[in-house]
Amino acid sequence: MTVQTFALDPGHDFVELNQLLKLTGLAGSGGQGKALVASGEVRVDGSVELRKTCKIRAGQMVTLGGAAIRVEAPR
């Protein structure tokens, strides 16, 4: 499994799940990200997440297929 890190923007506590998938390149658009979440393919901290705009915060891990994203605090 490939793990990439994503640092939140300064001044932001979270990123919405569908936007995280888009920003990291796992989805081509926010709409595609929403579809991936709705299909049940996305996990947050090991549990299936069906809320498309779920707030993902520093310290959480998002997985999709063989890819994982570790979210970090702003730098």
TAWO-V217318 format. One line per field, one symbol per residue. ss: DSSP state (H for helix, E for strand, C for the rest). psi: psi as a letter, one per 40 degrees, with the letter a starting at -180 (. if undefined). burial: 1 if it has 24 or more other C-alpha atoms within 12 Angstrom, else 0. A space follows every 50 residues. Layout:
ss: ???
psi: ???
burial: ???
This chain:
ss: CEEEEEECCCCCCEEEHHHHHHHCCCCCCHHHHHHHHHCCCEEECCEECC CCCCEEECCCEEEECCEEEEEECCC
psi: hhhiihhiiheheiiidddddddeeeididddddddddeeehihfeihhe hdfhhhiheihhihbeiihhhiii.
burial: 00000111000001111111111101000000111110001111000010 1101011101111100011111000
